[in-house]
């Protein structure tokens, strides 16, 4: 389907470049679209939703590179399954011998993390020197740290939760899969459309 023409803003007719709406079939059917504006294409397909990418500027990270980046961060997002739905919690973490450790109080996050369901942790960051962004995802299981010896080793980790309150429980995420990628941050001008700098009327 092709759309062309213009729109009126405060009485001024604004021409619009031809826009082609191209259906993209993903796992659920042809529900996503590819908007082709002025000859440039923004493609969002199933593969782009995973860590893999055909874009040569996207670098898939080796496991050791993922851990090196994880050591530079301190905040991640923990994904868990709560009752009949997924949920996500930001947290402060520390890397400890190939695992992730975080502190928690009693509550939904802790009970969901320690359930039989697998968990995931996402951490990302920005490298200013190279103008690159990175993202690392760990998938695995979480377990409470209960042994005295393990607890004594854990309390020395640089774990400094941003939120105040008692967080007396230490939880360890043991990953079964670690994936990551790094890519250059695109100039925001690349996403400009004919409507980007047009002032809209109050009724729109």
C-alpha positions as CSV (number, residue, x, y, z in Angstrom):
1,X,0.0,0.0,0.0
2,X,1.3,3.4,-0.9
3,X,0.3,6.7,0.7
4,X,1.1,10.1,-0.7
5,X,-0.1,13.6,-0.2
6,X,0.1,16.2,2.5
7,X,-1.3,17.4,5.8
8,X,-2.4,20.8,7.0
9,X,-0.8,22.5,10.0
10,X,-2.1,25.9,11.1
11,X,-3.5,26.5,7.6
12,X,-0.2,25.5,5.9
13,X,-0.1,22.6,3.6
14,X,2.9,20.4,4.3
15,X,3.9,18.0,1.5
16,X,4.7,14.4,2.5
17,X,7.0,12.1,0.7
18,X,5.6,8.9,-0.6
19,X,5.3,6.3,2.2
20,X,5.2,2.6,1.3
21,X,3.7,0.4,4.0
22,X,5.2,-3.1,3.5
23,X,3.9,-5.9,5.7
24,X,6.5,-8.0,7.5
25,X,5.6,-11.5,8.5
26,X,6.9,-12.5,12.0
27,X,6.1,-15.5,14.2
28,X,2.5,-14.2,14.8
29,X,1.8,-13.4,11.2
30,X,1.9,-10.2,9.1
31,X,1.3,-7.8,11.9
32,X,4.4,-5.7,11.8
33,X,5.2,-3.1,9.1
34,X,8.2,-1.8,7.3
35,X,7.9,2.0,6.7
36,X,9.9,3.1,3.7
37,X,10.2,6.9,3.8
38,X,12.2,8.7,1.2
39,X,14.0,5.6,0.1
40,X,15.2,4.7,3.6
41,X,13.9,1.6,5.4
42,X,13.5,0.9,9.1
43,X,13.1,-2.9,9.4
44,X,11.8,-4.6,12.5
45,X,11.6,-8.3,12.0
46,X,11.8,-11.3,14.2
47,X,15.6,-11.7,13.9
48,X,16.1,-8.1,14.9
49,X,14.3,-8.8,18.2
50,X,16.9,-11.3,19.2
51,X,20.6,-10.9,19.9
52,X,21.5,-11.9,16.4
53,X,21.7,-9.4,13.6
54,X,22.8,-9.3,9.9
55,X,23.9,-5.7,10.4
56,X,27.7,-5.7,10.0
57,X,28.0,-2.8,12.4
58,X,26.6,-5.0,15.2
59,X,29.2,-7.1,17.0
60,X,28.2,-10.2,18.8
61,X,30.2,-10.4,22.0
62,X,32.1,-13.4,23.2
63,X,31.2,-14.6,26.7
64,X,34.4,-13.2,28.2
65,X,33.6,-9.8,26.6
66,X,30.1,-9.9,28.2
67,X,31.6,-10.5,31.6
68,X,34.1,-7.7,31.2
69,X,31.3,-5.3,30.4
70,X,29.2,-6.6,33.3
71,X,32.0,-5.7,35.7
72,X,31.8,-2.1,34.5
73,X,28.1,-1.8,35.4
74,X,26.1,-1.8,38.6
75,X,22.5,-1.6,37.6
76,X,20.5,-4.3,35.7
77,X,16.9,-5.3,35.1
78,X,15.8,-8.7,36.5
79,X,13.0,-10.4,34.6
80,X,11.0,-12.9,36.5
81,X,7.7,-14.8,36.3
82,X,5.1,-13.7,38.8
83,X,1.9,-15.8,39.1
84,X,0.5,-15.6,35.5
85,X,2.6,-12.8,34.1
86,X,6.2,-11.6,33.6
87,X,7.6,-8.7,35.6
88,X,10.8,-6.8,35.7
89,X,12.8,-5.2,38.6
90,X,15.8,-2.8,38.5
91,X,18.5,-3.8,40.9
92,X,22.1,-3.2,41.8
93,X,24.4,-6.2,41.3
94,X,28.0,-7.4,41.5
95,X,29.9,-10.0,39.5
96,X,31.2,-12.9,41.6
97,X,33.1,-15.8,40.0
98,X,30.9,-16.2,36.9
99,X,27.7,-15.4,38.7
100,X,25.7,-12.3,39.5
101,X,24.9,-11.4,43.2
102,X,22.3,-8.9,44.4
103,X,20.7,-8.0,47.7
104,X,17.0,-8.1,48.3
105,X,14.3,-7.7,50.9
106,X,11.4,-10.0,51.2
107,X,8.7,-9.5,48.6
108,X,7.6,-10.2,45.1
109,X,11.0,-9.9,43.5
110,X,12.7,-12.3,45.9
111,X,9.9,-14.9,45.9
112,X,9.7,-14.9,42.1
113,X,13.4,-15.1,41.6
114,X,13.7,-18.1,44.0
115,X,10.8,-20.0,42.4
116,X,11.3,-22.8,39.9
117,X,10.9,-20.5,36.9
118,X,14.0,-19.4,35.1
119,X,15.1,-15.7,35.3
120,X,16.9,-13.3,33.1
121,X,19.0,-10.2,33.7
122,X,19.7,-7.4,31.2
123,X,22.5,-4.8,31.6
124,X,23.4,-2.2,29.1
125,X,25.7,0.8,28.8
126,X,27.4,3.4,26.6
127,X,31.0,3.7,25.6
128,X,31.7,7.4,25.1
129,X,35.1,6.9,23.5
130,X,33.8,4.9,20.6
131,X,30.2,6.2,20.7
132,X,28.9,2.6,21.0
133,X,26.1,1.0,23.1
134,X,26.2,-2.5,24.5
135,X,23.7,-4.9,26.0
136,X,24.3,-8.2,27.8
137,X,21.6,-10.7,28.7
138,X,22.0,-13.5,31.2
139,X,19.5,-16.4,31.5
140,X,19.5,-19.0,34.2
141,X,18.3,-19.7,37.7
142,X,18.5,-17.8,41.0
143,X,19.2,-19.3,44.4
144,X,19.5,-17.9,47.9
145,X,22.9,-17.7,49.5
146,X,22.5,-19.4,52.9
147,X,25.8,-21.1,53.8
148,X,27.8,-19.2,56.3
149,X,31.0,-19.5,54.3
150,X,29.3,-18.2,51.1
151,X,27.7,-15.4,53.0
152,X,31.0,-14.3,54.6
153,X,32.5,-14.1,51.1
154,X,29.5,-12.2,49.7
155,X,29.3,-9.4,52.2
156,X,32.6,-8.1,50.9
157,X,31.2,-7.6,47.4
158,X,30.6,-4.0,46.3
159,X,26.8,-4.2,46.6
160,X,25.3,-0.8,47.3
161,X,21.5,-0.7,46.6
162,X,20.2,2.7,45.6
163,X,17.0,2.2,47.5
164,X,17.1,2.4,51.3
165,X,15.7,-0.2,53.6
166,X,16.6,-3.6,55.0
167,X,18.0,-5.9,52.2
168,X,19.3,-8.7,54.3
169,X,19.0,-11.5,51.7
170,X,21.7,-12.3,49.2
171,X,20.7,-13.9,45.9
172,X,22.9,-15.5,43.3
173,X,22.0,-15.7,39.6
174,X,23.7,-18.7,38.0
175,X,23.6,-18.2,34.2
176,X,23.1,-21.0,31.7
177,X,23.4,-18.6,28.8
178,X,25.2,-15.3,28.4
179,X,24.8,-13.3,25.2
180,X,25.7,-9.7,24.3
181,X,26.2,-7.3,21.4
182,X,27.8,-3.9,20.8
183,X,26.9,-1.4,18.1
184,X,27.5,2.2,17.1
185,X,24.9,4.7,18.2
186,X,23.2,6.2,15.2
187,X,22.8,9.9,14.7
188,X,19.3,10.9,15.8
189,X,18.9,12.8,12.4
190,X,18.7,9.4,10.7
191,X,15.2,8.9,12.2
192,X,13.8,12.2,11.0
193,X,10.6,12.1,9.0
194,X,8.7,14.9,7.2
195,X,6.7,15.4,10.4
196,X,9.6,15.6,12.8
197,X,9.9,19.4,13.0
198,X,6.3,20.3,12.1
199,X,4.2,21.9,14.7
200,X,0.8,20.2,15.1
201,X,-2.5,21.9,15.7
202,X,-4.1,21.4,19.2
203,X,-6.8,19.3,17.7
204,X,-4.3,16.6,16.4
